[in-house]
Amino acid sequence: MYKKRGSRKTLLTYSTIIAVGLFFLNACTHPAYVLPDSQRTNDPEICFERDILPIFISNCAMSNCHSASKAEKGYVLDNYQNIMRKGIVPGNYAASAIYQSVSGGNGSGEDDEKMPQGLPPLNATQLDLLRRWIAAGAVDNGACTTSCDSNNFTYSSAIAPMMQTYCVGCHNTSSSPGGSLADYASVKASVTAGKLLGNIAHTPGFIAMPPTSFQLSSCEVAQVRKWIAAGAPNN
């Protein structure tokens, strides 16, 4: 009888120690690692303006989501300053809520919903660019070299990649606001309707596209203008 009481007492002691240990373990939280400024050298193959910003513009900064006018859940994702205000931890993509949301990560925060909602998920190339950009410090490296050549204006090598980069995130089906720009037929229909060039050039009287302060380069606009002048062929 004495041994049983001792066993119960010992078991109670062990249980108490474990419970207290778990309490302190759960209570002990550490801030997410942030890459020091001096080490934010960026990935030399990535340009924020050329490679990263278009992902946010086309997939996130729509007027009904993370635009300046809507700011869903406090996120505005239309330029570098706004993107860095919330959800990006330089050097730590695993702790970056934005990356976890678009990559299907297993975060448990209130902002960890799968994004973009109602649109196709980001592809492997886009996710890899975001991951590498964040891991290298999430810097804005200013003006970058570009391979844009205004004399290259075929649909397959210039227009289609441009639509994919800047437009298809929003305009991916015929039921999308403004229609689809996901294939030649839909892009040609926008040309025939007299909308495409005015929209991307932000011409007064047209709906500016992308619908943010971001605008396609003068070279890219020239490519579209020349392609349309040539009859908008599927070449």
N, C-alpha and C positions, 0 to 999 in steps of 0.2 A: 504494500500500500504506500509506503514511504517512497519507493522507487518510482511509482506512477506519478505521485505529486511532483517529484523532482524532474521527471521527464516532461510533464506538462509545463513546468516552470521554465525549463531550458528551451522548449519549443516556443514558448511565449517570448522569451528573451531574443531568440533568433529572429522571430517574426517582427519584433519591434525594431531590431537593428536593420533588417532588410527594408522595412517600411520607411524608416528615417533616411536610409541611404537613397532609396528611390525618390523621396521627396526632394532631397538636395540635388540629386542628379537632374531631375526635371526642372528644378528652379534655376539651375546653373546654365545660363545662356551666354553665348559669346557673339559679339558683333561679326557680321560677315567680313571676310577678308577683302580689302580694297587695295588694288595695286598702287604703290606709291607713285606720285607724279613723276619722279625722276626715272621710273622704269616704264612709263607709258610711251613706248617707241613706235607703236602701231605695226601692223603687218605690212611689209613693203609692197605687197601685191594688192592691197585693199585701199580704195579711195572712198571716203565717206560720201562725198557728193555724187560720185559716179556709181558706187556699188551698194551702199547701205541706205541712203536716203530714199532712193526710188522704191525700195522694198516697203518702207513705212508709208510713203505717199500712195502707192498703189493698193496696199492691203489694209492700211490702218487709219489713215487720216481722212476718211470719207466724211461727208457732211453729217451723216447720222451716227457717227461713232467717235473717233478720237481727233476730231477737228477742233479748231479754236472755239467754234460756236457751240459745239456739243460737249466736248471734254468729258466723255464717258468715264466714270470712276476716277476723275481727276487727271486722266492722261490726255495730253495733247502731243501728237506725234508728227508734227508738220515741219520741224526744223531741228537742228542740232541742239540748241539751247533747251527747247521744250522736251525733246526726247531724253535728255540727260537729267531732267528734274525729278523723274520718278521711274523706278523699275529697271534701271541699268546700274550694275555695280562693276566699275572698271576692274578688269582682271579676274572677274569671278562670274562666269555665265551661269553657273549652278545656282547662285544666289540672286540672279537677275530675274525679277518677276516677268518682265516682258519676254525674255527668251524662254522661260519655262512655259509661258502661255502659248507661244506659237510653236514650240517643239513638242508639246504634249507631255511636258515634265510632270513629275509627281509632287509638285509643291502643294502645300496645304493652306496657303494664305487665301484671303478673300478675293485677291486679284488673279488667282491661278486658273481661271476659266480658259478653256481651249479657244484660241484665237487663230485667224479671224473668224468671227461668228457669221454663219450664213454664206461663207465664201470658201473656195477650195483652200486646203492647207498650203502653207509654204512648201516649196519643193526642197529637195536635198541640197541643191546648190545654194539657195537662199539661206537655209538654216546654217550651212557650213560658213557662209560669209559672216552671218551675224555672230556665230560662236567665235570665230577667229578674231573678228573686230573687237568684241568684248574682252576676250582673253588677252589681247595685246594692249588693252588700256582704253578702248572706246574713245579714241581721239578724233577730232575734226582736223584733218591734215590739209585743209584749205584747198585751193585750186589744184586740180590734178591733171596730169597729161591725159589727153583723150585721143582715141583713134578715129574720131568722127571725120569723115571726108564728105563734104557737100556734093562732090561729083559722083559719089557712090549713092545712088538712090533707087536701086532695084528693090522690089517688094521683099524678096527672100533674104537679102543680106542687110537691108537697112530698115525698111518700114515694119516688117513683121517683128523683128527683135525689139524695135522701139515700142511697138504696141504691147508686146509681152512685158517689157520692163516697167512701163509707166501706166498702162491703161487696163490690162486684162484682169488685174486684181479686182477692180470694180466692174468692168464691162466684160464679164465672162459668159453671159448667156443673153438671149434675146429678151428675157424678162428683166434684165438689169436696168435700173434707171438710166436712160440715155441709150439703151440697146447694147448689143455686143460689139466688141472689137477683137474677138478671139480668132477670126479667120479672114481670109481674103474677101469673101463675099460680104461679110458684115462691115469690113473697113471700106470697101468700095461703095457700099450703100451709104455710109456716112459722107463719103466724098460726093456722091451723086446728090445727096440732100443739101450739099453746100455747107456742111457743119465742121468737118474735121479740121481744116486748116485754120479757120477763124477761131475755133476752140483752143487748139494747142498754141496758137500765136497770141492768145489773150487779146484778140481784137475787140475793141468796144462794140457792144451790141451782141456779142457771142457769149456763151457760157465758158468761162475760163477753165481749162483742163490742163493738168490736174487742178482740182478745185482748192488750191492752197496758194500760198505765196510762191511756192516753187514753180519754175517754168522751164520748159525744155530749152536747150541751148539754141543760139541763133543758127548753128550748123545743123542741128537736128530739124529745126523748122524749115531751113532751106532744103534739106533732103525731101521733106514731105511736099514742099511747094514744087520742086522740080519733078518729083514723081507724078504729082497731079497734072502738071503742065504737059507731061509726056503721055497723058491719057490714063494714068493710074493702072498700068498693066500688071498682070500676075506673072512677074518675071523673076 
